[in-house]
Amino acid sequence: MKKIFILILGVVSVIAVSAQIDPQFSQNMFNKLANNPGFAGSRGDISTSVLHRSQWMGFGEDGGSAASTQNFSIDAELPSLYGGVGLNVVKDNVAEFSNLGLQASYAFRTELGVGQIGMGMSVGMYQSGVNGGALRPAAIGDPAIPTGDVKGSSLDIGAGVYYNTQDVYIGISSSHMTEPTIEWSEGSSINTLDLTRHYFLIAGYYHEINSILSLNPSIYLKSDGATSQLDINTNLIYNNKMWGGVSYRLDEGLILLAGMNVNEDLRFGLGYDVTIMNPMSNSIEFMLGYNFKIKTNKAVSKYKNPRFL
């Protein structure tokens, strides 16, 4: 599996990347359910995660951020359903535009080799809207610009496969699979937003340097088939309690990461994006996660939970 991870890293590193598509998360290695429903139930606990991102600080009004994103996810293993279930909610605000995504996931899980594989689907709703009254059009009375707050929504479907052992994980997934069209209507004026299908690849490897230090390199690739974005990351983990690392986002800049496991169940993380290759300003991201233990009498299995989450 280590050789497979290195091969994947080499292939995706040569892909030309540009532009942001769906809301991006710098701490993607701790936020896998956001893009891959096959991840649901893989940790064996009831796991929750809350994330807030302020992107391009100082570009918004009154010195605020140009975009603000919140993400909440929860998933749990359900042996009675032969897998796991999850719920992912993403709220994204960019100037006067707002988006809300809500997906419920199910993943069928089974052992494969020394690990386990999850094959999942998500079904939910994607809502998009704009406060046209707050926009400043170049031409007053443009019929394409709404005068009030308009919203529309559509069914949204995703799918993914996630495989992990104790030391390696890899996942491939897709969102907006039916490429739905969202309509905003105001009087006789109708505007549409077409959602493009997106593809995601995540992979990571856990390497124990010694009894207190571990290395966790990972990659995160997202694409809509026309443009792509790639993060290459390495985190250094101390005593399985604290971590620090750096990511390189192609054609954009560096991301500084730090965090700690406050106790066995509670963890906190921080990401700070340093923009180098474009004129945009820096971004900051906060993450809080908590695991609720599930007490069940399980049969002994050759599979072990991953050491990195």
PyMOL commands that set and color helices and strands:
alter all, ss='L'
color gray80, all
select helices_A, chain A and resi 2-12+28-30+32-34+37-39+61-63+79-81+132-134
alter helices_A, ss='H'
color red, helices_A
select strands_A, chain A and resi 46-57+65-78+83-94+97-112+115-131+149-164+168-175+181-186+189-194+198-205+207-208+213-223+228-238+242-249+253-261+266-275+283-292
alter strands_A, ss='S'
color yellow, strands_A
deselect
rebuild
show_as cartoon
